[in-house]
Amino acid sequence: MKPAEVTQKISEQLSSMRKSERKVAEYILANPDEVIHMRIVDLATEAQVSEPTVVRFCRAVGCSGFQEFKLNLAQQLASSPSFGQIAVTETDTIAEYKRKVFDSTVDTLLNVRDTIDNRALEAAVAAIAPAKRVEFFGFGASGAVASDAQHKFFRLQLATAAHSDHHMQNMSAMSMEPGDVVVAISQSGRTKALLHSMEMVKQQGGTVIGLAPSGSPVAQQATIPLEVDVEEDIEIYTPLSSRIAHLVVIDTLAIGVAQRKGPQLQDHLLKLKQGLYTLRQDK
């Protein structure tokens, strides 16, 4: 298990754990800084369970025992020190929830940075850079990411478009040709309409880059899956960070494509920048 995955693993398995193991999980999620300094007997006492229950919990989340679990948790806390301090409540002051919202997003980005596959990123850049046509598909919040992506890649001398309407996606998919690329963006990875459009693109010989959770249908169906795992909570006071993570992955792809296009792209970008000066008010 990668260190950054330990708390995500706990959250994913929480609902399926035995009642006693869930008590251990909930105590750890609420007190991570204390747990890394505890003995197994201390954690058992605080969680009001037996020591064998703690061992079973550790094995359930992929660790051989309590010591390995503590090591993984400590490594995660070292890279994301604000973990465990981001749950927003209705009584928080503006200063408190401001900090929590920012900390939540930073933690999310660090986790995605450390877990996303570099080889998949490289393959995605290699597919986009020479493409005659690059389009971005997404619905809802992912539609907003698609629109932002279209704006970024348009500046890189690529023919781009963004579609958040299913009919437009289907029509676009049917006109794809080999070498064309669609980036399918989904926070859930399970949108049926998006999956249908992706399949149509592949039938036409196009390449589909899927920006979605690992193991999800969108990731599985993509030609090149970019797996972004963000543990989201639907509670009203919990910040949603997956959209920010997707935007940063799009930025990473844009930088990679710009790098591949070389110095000639710099002249083009400079002209674009100069063209915008006339639209701005002087200082």
Summary of the structure (lengths in Angstrom):
residues: 283
radius of gyration: 22.2
end to end distance: 53.3
largest distance: 71.2
contacts: 903
relative contact order: 0.11
helix: 60%
strand: 9%
